[in-house]
Amino acid sequence: MHKADLRRQMLDRKRQFSQQQLEELSLPVIARLRPLLRDAAIVMVYYSLPDEVNTHQFLDELVTAGKTVLLPEVLDDTTMCLRRYRSQADLQEGAFHIMEPIGECFTDYSLIDIILVPGVAFDTQGHRLGRGKGYYDRFLHNIRHNSRPQLVGVCFDFQKVAEVPVEPYDISVDIVV
């Protein structure tokens, strides 16, 4: 199956659920994430879009637990930077209508323990299908030269597939939750 076909298939699956149902389906995923992040001090998370595993309350939970939480911001057509998240007040609407953090860029990637990576689909080998812009693959390729944070793919159970098409530039995750 081609990447575009798999993206369409996953979009069709997501459309079968209401926003309320997707939020309910997010709860067991977040519950599986908690033990993985227990010992992490600095984590990169994503501020979820309506069709992704909902991370909004989880971000605040991580901050309350004393974690340093980093969120990506899209800077241009190819680049993201990380900024610290402390509360909802740290957010403003950015590129692609995604809520993004404000403040100084965080650049000491070697300190990041875990990166939660969203995706359209994942397979058992950790191959990830993104939205098609390549932001995460480029970012993760660059960050992995400096450090080795654990990469955790985050998705609904129905987004786990037998095989994700892989290109040489695609970055796989270590585990899928």
Disulfide bonds with the S-S distance in Angstrom:
Cys81-Cys105 2.44
